[in-house]
Amino acid sequence: QAENVVAKRAPREKVYNKPESRFKKARGANFSPKKNPRHKLHRNFRISPTKLRTTITPGTVLIVLSGQFKGRRVVFLKQLPSGLLLVTGPYKLNGVPIRRINQSFVIATSTKVDLGQVTLGDKFDDKYFKKQK
């Protein structure tokens, strides 16, 4: 009977000193391969025009927070299709030309300027301010 008995191995003791990283792949623990690199992601949103802050209306005096004209007061003229604000100094008064500014870089004041006689037309749009190649 002693010949038919198979000796069982003793269970290994757990080694707590060795790091777990040797069991992970060389690429890192959080690596996951791309499922299909050529598959395009679906974008479920539309590009909508930037909402203008309620405190900013044509004729509002704004304070510029950054850039070349930081600290200057400018007059808001209109919002461009890109969402940027069209502002002016006017240039003759404080040296700020007609330029585009993002509304996150201005503070609106309660002061308003009457723009009754001012006509901008369609001349000033985003194409007007782009650099020529």
DSSP file with accessible surface (Angstrom, degrees, kcal/mol):
  #  RESIDUE AA STRUCTURE BP1 BP2  ACC     N-H-->O    O-->H-N    N-H-->O    O-->H-N    TCO  KAPPA ALPHA  PHI   PSI    X-CA   Y-CA   Z-CA
    1    1 A Q    >>        0   0  207      0, 0.0     3,-0.6     0, 0.0     4,-0.5   0.000 360.0 360.0 360.0 -28.3    0.0    0.0    0.0
    2    2 A A  T 34  +     0   0   91      1,-0.2     3,-0.4     2,-0.2     0, 0.0   0.772 360.0  60.5 -67.0 -24.9    2.9    2.3    0.6
    3    3 A E  T 34 S+     0   0  182      1,-0.2    -1,-0.2     3,-0.0     0, 0.0   0.830 101.9  51.3 -72.9 -31.6    3.8    2.2   -3.1
    4    4 A N  T <4 S+     0   0  140     -3,-0.6     2,-0.4     2,-0.1    -1,-0.2   0.582  84.5 104.2 -84.6  -7.1    0.4    3.6   -4.3
    5    5 A V     <  -     0   0  110     -4,-0.5     2,-0.5    -3,-0.4    -3,-0.0  -0.617  61.2-149.2 -81.0 127.7    0.5    6.7   -2.0
    6    6 A V        -     0   0  125     -2,-0.4     2,-0.4     1,-0.0    -2,-0.1  -0.857  17.2-126.0 -97.8 128.5    1.3    9.9   -3.7
    7    7 A A        -     0   0   94     -2,-0.5     2,-0.3     1,-0.0    -1,-0.0  -0.578  22.4-141.2 -76.1 128.6    3.1   12.4   -1.6
    8    8 A K        -     0   0  201     -2,-0.4     2,-0.2     1,-0.1    -1,-0.0  -0.687  18.9-114.7 -88.0 145.6    1.3   15.8   -1.6
    9    9 A R        -     0   0  227     -2,-0.3    -1,-0.1     1,-0.1     3,-0.1  -0.511  29.0-112.8 -74.6 149.0    3.3   19.0   -1.6
   10   10 A A        -     0   0   86     -2,-0.2    -1,-0.1     1,-0.1     2,-0.0  -0.558  42.1 -99.1 -77.5 140.8    3.2   21.2    1.4
   11   11 A P        -     0   0  123      0, 0.0     2,-0.1     0, 0.0    -1,-0.1  -0.356  42.3-109.4 -63.1 141.6    1.5   24.6    0.6
   12   12 A R        -     0   0  225      1,-0.1     2,-0.3    -3,-0.1     3,-0.0  -0.423  27.6-118.6 -70.5 147.2    3.9   27.4    0.0
   13   13 A E        -     0   0  179     -2,-0.1     2,-0.2     1,-0.1    -1,-0.1  -0.611  33.1-108.3 -82.6 143.9    4.2   30.1    2.5
   14   14 A K        -     0   0  162     -2,-0.3     2,-0.7     1,-0.1    -1,-0.1  -0.525  24.6-140.0 -73.0 138.4    3.2   33.6    1.3
   15   15 A V        +     0   0   92     -2,-0.2     3,-0.1     1,-0.1    -1,-0.1  -0.894  21.9 178.2-101.6 115.8    6.1   36.0    0.9
   16   16 A Y        +     0   0  189     -2,-0.7    -1,-0.1     1,-0.2    -2,-0.0   0.565  69.8  67.9 -95.0  -8.7    5.1   39.4    2.1
   17   17 A N  S    S+     0   0  156      2,-0.1    -1,-0.2     0, 0.0    -2,-0.0   0.778  81.3  84.6 -83.6 -25.4    8.5   41.2    1.5
   18   18 A K  S    S-     0   0  121      1,-0.1    -3,-0.0    -3,-0.1     2,-0.0  -0.561  83.8-113.0 -83.7 141.5    8.5   41.0   -2.3
   19   19 A P    >   -     0   0   88      0, 0.0     3,-0.8     0, 0.0     4,-0.1  -0.314  13.7-130.0 -70.7 154.3    6.7   43.7   -4.3
   20   20 A E  G >  S+     0   0  135      1,-0.2     3,-2.0     2,-0.1     4,-0.5   0.621  91.0  88.9 -74.9 -15.9    3.6   42.9   -6.3
   21   21 A S  G >  S+     0   0   84      1,-0.3     3,-1.0     2,-0.2    -1,-0.2   0.741  72.7  68.6 -61.7 -22.7    5.0   44.6   -9.4
   22   22 A R  G <  S+     0   0  157     -3,-0.8    -1,-0.3     1,-0.2    -2,-0.1   0.736  98.1  53.2 -69.7 -17.3    6.7   41.5  -10.7
   23   23 A F  G <  S+     0   0  132     -3,-2.0    -1,-0.2    -4,-0.1    -2,-0.2   0.623  98.3  80.6 -87.1 -15.7    3.3   40.0  -11.3
   24   24 A K  S <  S-     0   0  115     -3,-1.0     5,-0.1    -4,-0.5     2,-0.0  -0.503  92.3 -94.8 -87.5 162.2    2.2   43.0  -13.4
   25   25 A K    >   -     0   0  164      3,-0.3     3,-1.4    -2,-0.2    -1,-0.1  -0.307  34.6-110.9 -71.8 160.7    3.1   43.6  -17.0
   26   26 A A  T 3  S+     0   0  113      1,-0.3    -1,-0.1    -4,-0.1     3,-0.1   0.736 111.7  68.0 -66.2 -19.6    6.1   45.7  -17.8
   27   27 A R  T 3  S-     0   0  180      1,-0.2    -1,-0.3     2,-0.1     2,-0.1   0.648 113.9 -91.8 -78.0 -16.2    3.8   48.5  -19.3
   28   28 A G    X   -     0   0   36     -3,-1.4     3,-0.9     1,-0.1    -3,-0.3  -0.362  31.9 -84.2 122.3 161.6    2.3   49.3  -15.9
   29   29 A A  T 3  S+     0   0   68      1,-0.2    -1,-0.1    -2,-0.1    -4,-0.1   0.838 122.0  47.3 -71.2 -33.0   -0.7   48.4  -13.8
   30   30 A N  T 3  S+     0   0  161     -3,-0.1    -1,-0.2     2,-0.0     2,-0.2   0.288  81.2 126.5 -96.5  11.9   -3.2   50.8  -15.4
   31   31 A F    <   +     0   0   90     -3,-0.9    -3,-0.1    -6,-0.1    -6,-0.1  -0.488  28.7 171.3 -72.8 132.8   -2.3   49.9  -19.0
   32   32 A S        -     0   0   92     -2,-0.2     3,-0.1     0, 0.0    -2,-0.0  -0.974  31.8-120.2-138.7 129.7   -5.2   48.8  -21.2
   33   33 A P        -     0   0   92      0, 0.0     2,-0.2     0, 0.0     3,-0.0  -0.285  35.7 -96.4 -68.6 152.6   -4.8   48.3  -25.0
   34   34 A K        -     0   0  173      1,-0.1     0, 0.0     3,-0.0     0, 0.0  -0.476  27.2-143.9 -66.8 138.9   -6.9   50.3  -27.4
   35   35 A K  S    S-     0   0  212      1,-0.3    -1,-0.1    -2,-0.2     0, 0.0   0.953  84.4  -9.6 -71.4 -50.3  -10.0   48.4  -28.5
   36   36 A N    >   -     0   0   97      3,-0.1     3,-1.7     1,-0.1    -1,-0.3  -0.753  62.3-164.8-149.2 100.5  -10.0   49.7  -32.1
   37   37 A P  T 3  S+     0   0  100      0, 0.0    -1,-0.1     0, 0.0    -2,-0.1   0.761  90.1  52.1 -64.1 -22.8   -7.6   52.5  -32.8
   38   38 A R  T 3  S+     0   0  228      2,-0.1     2,-0.4     0, 0.0    -2,-0.0   0.570  83.1 107.1 -88.5  -8.6   -9.3   53.4  -36.1
   39   39 A H    <   -     0   0  112     -3,-1.7     2,-0.3     1,-0.1    -3,-0.1  -0.564  68.2-134.6 -74.2 125.7  -12.8   53.7  -34.6
   40   40 A K        -     0   0  177     -2,-0.4     2,-0.2     1,-0.1    -2,-0.1  -0.598  16.9-119.4 -82.5 143.5  -13.9   57.3  -34.4
   41   41 A L        -     0   0  128     -2,-0.3     2,-0.5     1,-0.1    -1,-0.1  -0.541  24.4-121.1 -78.4 144.3  -15.4   58.6  -31.2
   42   42 A H        -     0   0  152     -2,-0.2     2,-0.7     2,-0.0    -1,-0.1  -0.739  18.6-150.8 -86.8 128.8  -19.0   59.9  -31.4
   43   43 A R        -     0   0  165     -2,-0.5     2,-0.1     1,-0.1    -1,-0.0  -0.892   9.2-170.2-101.2 113.1  -19.3   63.5  -30.2
   44   44 A N        +     0   0  157     -2,-0.7     2,-0.3     2,-0.0    -1,-0.1  -0.170  57.0  78.9 -97.8  38.6  -22.7   64.0  -28.8
   45   45 A F        -     0   0  139     -2,-0.1     2,-0.4     2,-0.0    -2,-0.1  -0.977  66.5-134.9-140.8 157.9  -22.6   67.8  -28.5
   46   46 A R        -     0   0  230     -2,-0.3     2,-0.7     0, 0.0    -2,-0.0  -0.884  27.9-113.0-110.4 147.8  -22.9   70.7  -30.8
   47   47 A I        -     0   0  164     -2,-0.4    -2,-0.0     0, 0.0     0, 0.0  -0.676  42.9-171.1 -78.7 114.5  -20.7   73.7  -30.8
   48   48 A S        -     0   0   92     -2,-0.7     3,-0.1     1,-0.1    -3,-0.0  -0.781  28.8 -93.6-108.1 153.8  -22.9   76.5  -29.6
   49   49 A P        -     0   0  108      0, 0.0     2,-0.1     0, 0.0    33,-0.1  -0.300  50.5 -95.0 -64.6 150.0  -22.1   80.2  -29.6
   50   50 A T        -     0   0   68     31,-0.2     2,-0.3     1,-0.1    33,-0.1  -0.419  38.9-120.3 -66.8 134.2  -20.6   81.6  -26.4
   51   51 A K        -     0   0  187     -2,-0.1     2,-0.3    -3,-0.1    -1,-0.1  -0.604  24.3-129.8 -76.7 135.3  -23.1   83.1  -24.1
   52   52 A L        -     0   0   57     -2,-0.3    -1,-0.0     1,-0.1    27,-0.0  -0.645  27.2-106.1 -85.5 136.5  -22.5   86.8  -23.3
   53   53 A R    >   -     0   0   94     -2,-0.3     3,-1.5     1,-0.1    -1,-0.1  -0.344  24.5-126.4 -59.1 143.2  -22.5   87.8  -19.7
   54   54 A T  T 3  S+     0   0  137      1,-0.3    -1,-0.1    -3,-0.0    -2,-0.0   0.788 108.1  59.4 -66.4 -25.4  -25.7   89.7  -18.8
   55   55 A T  T 3  S+     0   0   74      1,-0.1     2,-0.7    53,-0.0    -1,-0.3   0.640  91.3  80.5 -77.6 -12.2  -23.6   92.6  -17.4
   56   56 A I    <   +     0   0    3     -3,-1.5    -1,-0.1    52,-0.1     6,-0.0  -0.847  55.9 152.5-101.1 112.4  -21.9   93.1  -20.7
   57   57 A T    >   -     0   0   54     -2,-0.7     3,-2.4    19,-0.0    19,-0.2  -0.910  57.7 -72.6-129.8 159.1  -24.1   95.1  -23.2
   58   58 A P  T 3  S+     0   0   86      0, 0.0    19,-0.2     0, 0.0    57,-0.2  -0.306 123.4  25.9 -56.0 127.8  -23.1   97.4  -26.0
   59   59 A G  T 3  S+     0   0    0     17,-2.9    54,-2.3     1,-0.3     2,-0.2   0.304  86.8 138.9 100.0  -7.1  -21.6  100.6  -24.5
   60   60 A T  E <   -A  112   0A   0     -3,-2.4    16,-2.6    52,-0.2     2,-0.5  -0.485  54.2-126.5 -71.9 137.2  -20.5   99.0  -21.3
   61   61 A V  E     - B   0  75A  19     50,-2.4    48,-2.2    14,-0.2     2,-0.3  -0.747  32.1-168.3 -84.7 127.1  -17.2  100.1  -19.9
   62   62 A L  E     -AB 108  74A   0     12,-3.3    12,-2.8    -2,-0.5     2,-0.5  -0.840  18.9-134.5-115.0 153.5  -14.9   97.1  -19.2
   63   63 A I  E     -AB 107  73A  34     44,-2.7    44,-1.9    -2,-0.3     2,-0.4  -0.944  22.6-133.5-108.3 124.1  -11.6   96.8  -17.4
   64   64 A V  E     -A  106   0A   5      8,-2.5     7,-3.5    -2,-0.5    42,-0.2  -0.626  17.7-169.6 -79.4 130.6   -9.0   94.7  -19.2
   65   65 A L        +     0   0   77     40,-2.8     2,-0.3    -2,-0.4    41,-0.1   0.639  61.9  18.4 -97.0 -20.1   -7.4   92.2  -16.9
   66   66 A S  S    S+     0   0   49     39,-0.6     3,-0.3     3,-0.1     2,-0.1  -0.963  88.2  41.9-148.0 165.2   -4.5   90.8  -19.0
   67   67 A G  S >  S-     0   0   55     -2,-0.3     3,-1.4     1,-0.2    -3,-0.0  -0.438 102.2 -34.5  96.9-167.8   -2.4   91.5  -22.0
   68   68 A Q  T 3  S+     0   0  155      1,-0.3    -1,-0.2    -2,-0.1     0, 0.0   0.832 138.1  45.0 -61.7 -33.5   -0.8   94.6  -23.4
   69   69 A F  T >  S+     0   0   20     -3,-0.3     3,-2.0     3,-0.1    -5,-0.3  -0.074  79.3 160.6-106.3  34.5   -3.6   96.9  -22.2
   70   70 A K  T <   +     0   0  147     -3,-1.4    -5,-0.2     1,-0.3     3,-0.1  -0.309  68.5  16.2 -59.1 131.7   -4.0   95.4  -18.7
   71   71 A G  T 3  S+     0   0   42     -7,-3.5    -1,-0.3     1,-0.3     2,-0.2   0.296  95.9 127.7  88.8  -9.2   -5.8   97.8  -16.4
   72   72 A R    <   -     0   0  105     -3,-2.0    -8,-2.5    -8,-0.1     2,-0.4  -0.483  58.7-126.4 -81.3 150.8   -7.2  100.0  -19.2
   73   73 A R  E     +B   63   0A 141    -10,-0.2     2,-0.3    -2,-0.2   -10,-0.2  -0.832  33.4 179.5 -95.2 133.4  -10.8  100.8  -19.5
   74   74 A V  E     -B   62   0A   0    -12,-2.8   -12,-3.3    -2,-0.4     2,-0.5  -0.873  27.0-118.4-130.4 163.4  -12.4  100.0  -22.8
   75   75 A V  E     -BC  61  88A  16     13,-3.3    13,-1.9    -2,-0.3     2,-0.4  -0.900  25.4-129.6-106.9 130.1  -15.9  100.2  -24.4
   76   76 A F  E     + C   0  87A   2    -16,-2.6   -17,-2.9    -2,-0.5    11,-0.2  -0.628  28.7 173.6 -79.2 129.4  -17.7   97.1  -25.5
   77   77 A L  E     -     0   0A  15      9,-3.2     2,-0.3     1,-0.4    10,-0.2   0.855  54.9 -39.0-101.6 -55.3  -19.0   97.4  -29.1
   78   78 A K  E     - C   0  86A  57      8,-1.0     8,-3.2   -20,-0.1     2,-0.5  -0.981  53.6 -98.5-163.1 169.6  -20.4   93.9  -30.0
   79   79 A Q  E     - C   0  85A  62     -2,-0.3     6,-0.2     6,-0.2     5,-0.1  -0.861  36.7-137.9 -99.4 132.9  -19.8   90.2  -29.8
   80   80 A L    >   -     0   0    4      4,-2.9     3,-2.2    -2,-0.5    45,-0.1  -0.424  27.2-104.6 -83.7 161.4  -18.2   88.5  -32.7
   81   81 A P  T 3  S+     0   0  110      0, 0.0   -31,-0.2     0, 0.0    -1,-0.1   0.801 120.3  61.5 -57.5 -26.9  -19.4   85.1  -34.1
   82   82 A S  T 3  S-     0   0   58    -33,-0.1     3,-0.1     2,-0.1    43,-0.0   0.617 120.3-108.5 -74.6 -11.3  -16.4   83.4  -32.5
   83   83 A G  S <  S+     0   0    6     -3,-2.2    20,-0.4     1,-0.4     2,-0.1   0.299  78.3 128.5 101.6 -10.5  -17.6   84.5  -29.1
   84   84 A L        -     0   0   42     18,-0.1    -4,-2.9    -5,-0.1     2,-0.4  -0.408  60.1-114.5 -77.1 158.3  -14.9   87.2  -28.5
   85   85 A L  E     -CD  79 101A   0     16,-3.1    16,-2.2    -6,-0.2     2,-0.6  -0.761  15.3-140.3 -95.6 137.3  -15.8   90.7  -27.6
   86   86 A L  E     +CD  78 100A   0     -8,-3.2    -9,-3.2    -2,-0.4    -8,-1.0  -0.869  35.8 168.2 -94.8 117.9  -15.1   93.6  -29.9
   87   87 A V  E     -CD  76  99A   0     12,-2.7    12,-2.5    -2,-0.6     2,-0.3  -0.886  19.0-168.3-129.4 160.6  -13.8   96.5  -27.8
   88   88 A T  E     -C   75   0A  21    -13,-1.9   -13,-3.3    -2,-0.3    10,-0.1  -0.961  17.4-151.3-143.9 163.8  -12.2   99.9  -28.3
   89   89 A G        -     0   0    6      7,-2.2     2,-0.2    -2,-0.3    -1,-0.1   0.944  58.9-104.1 -70.7 -55.3  -10.5  102.5  -26.1
   90   90 A P    >>> -     0   0   53      0, 0.0     4,-2.2     0, 0.0     3,-1.0   0.634  35.9-135.3 -60.4 155.3  -11.3  104.7  -28.0
   91   91 A Y  H 3>5S+     0   0  160      1,-0.3     4,-1.6     4,-0.2    -3,-0.0   0.836 101.1  56.6 -58.0 -37.8   -7.8  104.9  -29.4
   92   92 A K  H 345S+     0   0  203      1,-0.2    -1,-0.3     2,-0.2     0, 0.0   0.834 113.0  41.2 -67.3 -27.7   -7.7  108.7  -29.4
   93   93 A L  H <45S-     0   0  144     -3,-1.0    -2,-0.2     3,-0.1    -1,-0.2   0.937 138.3  -0.6 -86.5 -51.5   -8.5  108.8  -25.6
   94   94 A N  H  <5S-     0   0   47     -4,-2.2    -3,-0.2     2,-0.2    -2,-0.2   0.316  94.0-107.7-128.9   8.7   -6.4  106.0  -24.1
   95   95 A G  S  <<S+     0   0   27     -4,-1.6    -4,-0.2    -5,-0.5    -3,-0.1   0.563  72.0 133.7  82.3   8.3   -4.5  104.3  -26.9
   96   96 A V        -     0   0    0     -6,-0.4    -7,-2.2   -23,-0.1    -1,-0.2  -0.824  43.0-152.4 -94.3 116.4   -6.5  101.1  -27.0
   97   97 A P        -     0   0   45      0, 0.0     2,-0.4     0, 0.0   -10,-0.1  -0.186  37.8 -71.8 -76.4 176.5   -7.3  100.2  -30.7
   98   98 A I  S    S+     0   0   57    -10,-0.1     2,-0.3   -12,-0.1   -10,-0.2  -0.567  75.6 151.7 -67.7 124.0  -10.3   98.2  -31.8
   99   99 A R  E     -D   87   0A  76    -12,-2.5   -12,-2.7    -2,-0.4     2,-0.4  -0.966  46.1-104.3-151.9 166.8   -9.5   94.6  -30.8
  100  100 A R  E     +D   86   0A  78     -2,-0.3     2,-0.4   -14,-0.2   -14,-0.2  -0.807  34.9 178.3 -98.4 139.0  -10.9   91.3  -29.8
  101  101 A I  E     -D   85   0A  17    -16,-2.2   -16,-3.1    -2,-0.4     2,-0.2  -0.999  30.9-118.0-139.5 139.6  -10.9   90.2  -26.1
  102  102 A N    >   -     0   0   70     -2,-0.4     3,-2.0   -18,-0.2   -18,-0.1  -0.534  26.4-127.2 -72.0 140.2  -12.2   87.0  -24.5
  103  103 A Q  G >  S+     0   0   20    -20,-0.4     3,-1.1     1,-0.3    -1,-0.1   0.698 105.5  68.4 -68.8 -13.1  -14.9   87.9  -21.9
  104  104 A S  G 3  S+     0   0   71      1,-0.2    -1,-0.3     3,-0.0    -2,-0.0   0.655  96.3  56.5 -76.0 -12.2  -13.1   85.9  -19.2
  105  105 A F  G <  S+     0   0   95     -3,-2.0   -40,-2.8   -39,-0.0   -39,-0.6   0.103 100.4  68.3-105.3  20.3  -10.3   88.6  -19.3
  106  106 A V  E <   -A   64   0A   3     -3,-1.1     2,-0.4   -42,-0.2   -42,-0.2  -0.960  63.4-145.7-135.2 155.5  -12.5   91.6  -18.6
  107  107 A I  E     -A   63   0A  83    -44,-1.9   -44,-2.7    -2,-0.3     2,-0.3  -0.989  23.2-133.7-116.5 131.3  -14.6   93.0  -15.7
  108  108 A A  E     -A   62   0A  23     -2,-0.4     2,-0.2   -46,-0.2   -46,-0.2  -0.642  18.7-158.1 -83.7 138.1  -17.8   94.8  -16.5
  109  109 A T  E     -     0   0A  34    -48,-2.2   -48,-0.2    -2,-0.3    -1,-0.0  -0.636  28.2-115.2-105.2 171.4  -18.4   98.1  -14.7
  110  110 A S  E    S+     0   0A 115     -2,-0.2     2,-0.3   -50,-0.1   -48,-0.1   0.555  83.1 108.0 -84.2  -4.1  -21.8   99.8  -14.2
  111  111 A T  E     -     0   0A  80    -50,-0.2   -50,-2.4   -51,-0.0     2,-0.3  -0.541  52.0-165.9 -78.0 134.4  -20.7  102.7  -16.4
  112  112 A K  E     -A   60   0A 111     -2,-0.3     2,-0.4   -52,-0.2   -52,-0.2  -0.913   9.4-152.8-120.2 147.6  -22.4  102.9  -19.8
  113  113 A V        -     0   0   64    -54,-2.3     2,-0.5    -2,-0.3    -2,-0.0  -0.962  26.3-116.6-117.1 136.4  -21.5  104.9  -22.9
  114  114 A D        -     0   0  150     -2,-0.4     3,-0.2     1,-0.1   -55,-0.1  -0.600  28.2-177.7 -75.1 121.3  -24.2  106.0  -25.4
  115  115 A L    >   +     0   0   42     -2,-0.5     3,-0.6   -57,-0.2    -1,-0.1  -0.094  37.9 128.4-107.5  33.6  -23.4  104.3  -28.8
  116  116 A G  T 3  S+     0   0   55      1,-0.2    -1,-0.2     3,-0.0    -2,-0.0   0.899  77.2  35.8 -59.4 -43.8  -26.3  106.0  -30.6
  117  117 A Q  T 3  S+     0   0  185     -3,-0.2     2,-0.4     2,-0.0    -1,-0.2   0.556  93.1 106.5 -89.6  -7.6  -24.3  107.4  -33.6
  118  118 A V    <   -     0   0   74     -3,-0.6     2,-0.5     2,-0.0    -3,-0.1  -0.599  44.3-177.6 -80.5 126.2  -21.8  104.5  -33.8
  119  119 A T        +     0   0  130     -2,-0.4    -3,-0.0     1,-0.1    -2,-0.0  -0.987   9.1 176.5-122.6 121.4  -22.3  102.2  -36.8
  120  120 A L    >   -     0   0   44     -2,-0.5     3,-0.7     1,-0.1     4,-0.4   0.800  18.6-172.5 -91.6 -35.3  -19.9   99.3  -37.1
  121  121 A G  T 3   -     0   0   50      1,-0.2     3,-0.2     2,-0.1    -1,-0.1  -0.250  51.7 -59.3  69.9-162.3  -21.3   97.5  -40.2
  122  122 A D  T 3  S+     0   0  149      1,-0.2    -1,-0.2     3,-0.0    -2,-0.0   0.297 109.6  97.4-100.6   7.7  -19.9   94.1  -41.2
  123  123 A K  S <  S+     0   0  134     -3,-0.7     2,-1.1     1,-0.2    -1,-0.2   0.926  73.2  64.0 -64.1 -43.3  -16.3   95.3  -41.6
  124  124 A F  S    S+     0   0   28     -4,-0.4     2,-0.2    -3,-0.2    -1,-0.2  -0.704  70.6 125.7 -90.9  99.3  -15.2   94.1  -38.2
  125  125 A D  S  > S-     0   0   56     -2,-1.1     4,-0.9   -45,-0.1     3,-0.4  -0.737  77.0 -80.8-134.6-172.8  -15.5   90.3  -38.0
  126  126 A D  H  > S+     0   0   28     -2,-0.2     4,-0.7     1,-0.2     3,-0.4   0.835 125.7  58.1 -66.0 -29.8  -13.1   87.5  -37.2
  127  127 A K  H >4 S+     0   0  172      1,-0.2     3,-0.6     2,-0.2    -1,-0.2   0.863  98.9  60.5 -67.3 -33.3  -11.5   87.5  -40.7
  128  128 A Y  H 34 S+     0   0  114     -3,-0.4    -1,-0.2     1,-0.2    -2,-0.2   0.851 108.3  43.0 -61.7 -35.0  -10.6   91.2  -40.2
  129  129 A F  H 3< S+     0   0   46     -4,-0.9    -1,-0.2    -3,-0.4    -2,-0.2   0.548  88.6 108.5 -92.9  -7.2   -8.4   90.4  -37.2
  130  130 A K  S << S-     0   0  146     -4,-0.7     2,-0.2    -3,-0.6    -3,-0.0  -0.425  76.0-109.4 -72.0 146.2   -6.7   87.2  -38.6
  131  131 A K        -     0   0  199     -2,-0.1     2,-0.3     1,-0.1    -1,-0.1  -0.502  31.9-118.7 -73.0 141.0   -3.0   87.5  -39.5
  132  132 A Q              0   0  193     -2,-0.2    -1,-0.1     1,-0.1     0, 0.0  -0.611 360.0 360.0 -81.3 139.7   -2.3   87.3  -43.2
  133  133 A K              0   0  257     -2,-0.3    -1,-0.1     0, 0.0     0, 0.0  -0.453 360.0 360.0 -82.9 360.0   -0.1   84.4  -44.3
